[in-house]
Amino acid sequence: MGCSCGVSADGKVAGCNNNGGCSTGGCNKMNVFDWLSNMDLPEKDTFNIVEVRFKNGRKDFFRNDSNFDLVTGESVVVDVPGGHHLGYVSLQGELVRLQMQKKKVANDENIRKIYRKATLKDLEKVESVRKREMPALYRTRQIIVEQKLDMKLSDVEFQADNTKATFYYSADARVDFRELIKILASEFKVRIEMRQISLRQEAGRLGGIGSCGRELCCSTWLGDFKSVSTSAARYQKLSLNPSKLSGQCGRLKCCLNYELDTYMEALEQIPDISRLKTKKGEAKLQKTDIFRKLMWFSFEEDNNWYSVDAERVREIAEMNERGEFPETLTENVFEIKDISSAGLNNDLAQMDKKFRHKNSKNRGKRKNRRNRNRGPKKNHESK
């Protein structure tokens, strides 16, 4: 597998400065593992469309009409509107057909073709063009401040033929940047395209480290952004703290949706009850352990929390609906043994009789022992 960072003019790996390595996959954003690469597939019906990756994980599909022998990670020159661009092969073969079906891309004449494999001259030109991106980014931000436009510029991408530059920005409202385009066109002498992206896409392009200690999902593997609502946090019993639930983009974390289905399935076994009535008083729900199926309740004048099984909570709720109230949260009634006074006196009489009989035997034994110790009586006659 080739390195998708590209090769510099002196033959060394250019590097994408993403603080990763090709061996771990951190160097290549949005990598896809080709699990069909080691399988023998029919060569006659090989799918001739290739997925090509550009800067910061942007991907598109191109047709390999010339039947180039491509390797994943190899740099190619492709046809784009108004010129050509250089990208890197990210996927090929039957998996590309599946990706096109997933993204609902039609296999028609709108798919552009691959011109050639990138040569050393192409790589040198791309390297020189990339050196223009950071100065253009800083200069454009100065112009935006001068024009007092309410927008945030996040990235700049120059086309490989140095005829077009795409500016990626985010904004909360519609921005009139017609004057800005005129200034940028005269400043950089290229065609200008302004492309608005969402805050999640912006975080994916810039990258970063999440609160979990790993690279952001949106910059490594997550491509389809689904809406995340606060109900996902409520179902998972998380604290509705915006600082903890928000990601680098300032929106709710995408990972809130990862375990939501598991929590929804576990919640089906938990009764939707917040209060229970007992003879001791009304108990209020304080905490729920979904996976252990335990619910903690507390009484109004008691600071202690009592854990109750979910089945027991459902049983008490059914009793409350019938107008019945258990003695406590754990049991319905106290089992109190009825002891009458006659039974109590009878027990005492039996104990007295037992010890009286035992004491009489002991007295007889002690008397016999004293007699044996004294011996026979002697008659003392006076002489």
Order of alpha helices (4+ residues) and beta strands (2+ residues): beta-beta-beta-beta-alpha-beta-alpha-alpha-beta-beta-alpha-beta-alpha-alpha-alpha-alpha-alpha-beta-beta-beta-beta-alpha-alpha
